Amino acid sequence: MTYKEKFEKETDWQRKIILVDLFHCRKLLEFGSNWRMMDTANYFQISLATVSEDITIAEHLREGKWKFSSRNNALKAIKTLRDLKSNHG
């Protein structure tokens, strides 16, 4: 089964994010700087912004320090964290 098939079949939002992230990382290893987020977006037929957000959320999920109840809550928490870091150096 391809990453795209798994993505389309998956119903869990966190697993979908991890699939996008894993696929993107795999292609970066394979093609290096010739692979772009836009290539990943085109493959999954999602927006470039969604790929960027998914990769950011995946980084936080991998760390295991955060538990998010939804994709939107994850984005809000990450934005809040970034805002705090930028305001406090």
C-alpha positions, -999 to +999 in steps of 0.1 A: +000+000+000+014+034-009+017+063+015-011+081-003-034+050+000-026+048+037-033+085+041-066+084+023-077+053+043-065+067+077-091+084+100-069+094+129-056+130+124-023+123+142-016+092+121-023+112+089+002+139+101+029+112+108+023+097+073+029+130+057+060+137+078+075+102+072+068+104+034+084+139+032+115+127+053+119+096+031+118+117-001+143+142+014+167+113+020+161+099-015+163+132-035+180+156-011+174+193-017+156+185-050+126+174-030+103+203-018+073+205+005+053+214-026+062+179-040+048+164-009+017+186-011+012+175-047+016+139-039-010+139-012-032+165-030-032+188+000-020+224+004+015+235+010+004+251+042-010+218+054+022+200+047+042+227+066+018+225+096+018+187+096+056+186+097+057+211+125+031+192+145+049+159+138+081+173+154+062+180+186+044+146+185+077+128+181+091+146+212+063+131+232+060+161+255+027+173+241-007+157+238-031+173+215-069+167+213-071+180+178-051+194+149-064+229+156-055+226+193-020+215+183-016+245+159-028+269+186-004+254+212+026+256+189+017+292+180+015+301+216+048+284+223+065+303+195+049+336+206+063+330+241+097+322+228+098+353+206+086+376+234+111+362+259+141+357+238 
